[in-house]
Amino acid sequence: MNYFDAIVVGAGPAGSAAALQMARSGLRVALLERGSYPGSKNMFGGVLYTESTAQIVPEFWHEAPVERIVTRDTLCFLADDSAVELGFTGLRFGKAPYNKVTAMRPHFDRWLAKKAVDAGAVLQTNTMVRHLLYEKKTVGRGPVCGVILDDGSSVKADLVILAEGVSAMLTKEAGLAKPIPAKQLSLWVREVISLPKEKIEDRFHLENNEGAVLAMLGYPTTQTIGLAGIFTNRESVSLLLGVPVDKICQNHLVLPDLLARLKEHPYVRRLIAGGKSESYAAHLIPLGGKSAQPKFYADGLMVVGDAAVMISGRHGSDLAMLSGKAAAETAVHARAKQDFSASILKAYKRKLAGSFYMKNIQKATDTVSYYAEKSDVDYLMVTTVNDLAYEFFRAGMDTDAEKIAKMTSLVMNKQSSAKTMLDLYVGMQSWGVM
C-alpha cells in the first residue's frame, strides 16, 4: 500500500461517508476494515433517515439496498398481558423523498463502501489497525502520520480519521477518550425472522413496499431500563432488545433469554407467528451524550461516528455519516492548506457544533444520569398506562364520575401525578423525540 492523503479506520457508515466525500474531492484515501467485508460485524436498529442520508448520496433510495419505506411508527407500552399503542400512519411519507427507510447493515455498508471505492478510495478488508503511527521528535511524539497494522507493517498518510466504533481503542490510545464505564454502554441483541411479504403487510397493515417500526417499552425489561423494537424488512422482520450494560450486570440479566420471552408475549408472538429465525447479532452502543464524548481532533487525527459518541435518541447511523462528512470537508480544507495540525482540524469541531444533532446532544438530559436516577420509570409508566387502559375500556356499571375517581386513584396509588408527568418528560428527552 502506498502513501495516502488520508486513512479511514473502519468502513461503517461514518468511515465510508468520510472516505466517499474525500475521494470525490480528489484525495487519495485508504479505507481500512477489519471485517471480511463492510457490515460483516455490524447491526443497527434498522432505520435510515432519508434527509440525513441524502446529504451523503442524493436520492440514495434509487440505488441503495433499502428494505421498506416507513409509513407507520408506533410506541408500544407493553405489560404482561396487554399493550397500549401510541402510533401514527403517514401515507405522505410513502412518497419520495420519503422520511425513513429500513435497511440491513451488511447490505447497506457494502453498498456505501463501494460508492467510496467507485469514487477512488482504496478499500482493504481483513485489515486490523493495532496502533497509530506518530512522527518522531527529539522530545515527545509528533503528529499522527499513519497507522500500524496487525502484521507490524505501517501505512502512512497526512491524516487519519477514526471510525472504529464504540470500542474506540485508537481514540483512547491517542489520549482523546477515557476508558468507557459499563454505565455508558448499552448492549443490543437482534434476531432476523423471515416471513412472507404478504404476511408482513397483512399483520402490520401495510401495502406494497410500506414499512413499519414498533418501539416497545416495558415487558420483558420492566425490571430495569430497556427498549425493544420490531422493524419490517422486505421479507423478514428484525426483532431487537437493548439494556444498559451496568443494568445487565446488576440484575444478572441474560439478553437472549429476554429476547426469547419477548417473542413469547402474545402481542409479539402474533406478529412473528410462522416465521423462521435467520440470524442473530449483538452490538454495543455508546450512551452518555455530551459528557461521554471524546475530544474530536488532534494533530493529524479526527474521530467520527460511534467512536465520537454521535448518538441522539434513536439517531445513530445517520449522525455517524454526517459526522464523517464534516470530518471529510475539514480534511479537504486541510489538504488545500497543506496543514493537518490541530489548529486547522479544529474546524471539524466547529462544524459539529453548528449541526442540529450536536445541538440536540448538548441540550439533552444526560442519559446515564437518567438511567441511574429513574431506574423504576419503565415499570411505573408501563404499568400505570396499561392499568388505566384496562379501567377505561372496562364495560362496568359505574357512573362516569365513579370511573374517573377509580382512574385517578389508580394513578395516585402508583406515584404522584406530578412525578408521572416529570418521568414522561425526562424520558422523552432521553429517548429522543424521533
Secondary structure by P-SEA (a helix, b strand, c coil): ccccccccccccaaaaaaaaaaaaaccbbbbbbccccccccccccccccaaaaaaacccccccccccccccbbbbbbccccccccccccccccccccccbbbbbaaaaaaaaaaaaaaabbbbbccccccbbbbccccccccccccccccccbbbbccbbbbcccccaaaaaaaccccccccccbbbbbbbbbbbcaaaaaaaaccccccbbbbbbccccccccccccbbbbcccbbbbbbbbcaaaaaaacccaaaaaaaaaacaaaaaaaccccccccccccccccccccccccccccccccccccccccccccaaaaaaaaaaaaaaaaaaaaaccccccccaaaaaaaaacaaaaaaaacccaaaaaaaccaaaaaaaaaaaaaaaaaaccccccaaaaaaaaaaaaaaaccaaaaaaaaaaaaaaaccc
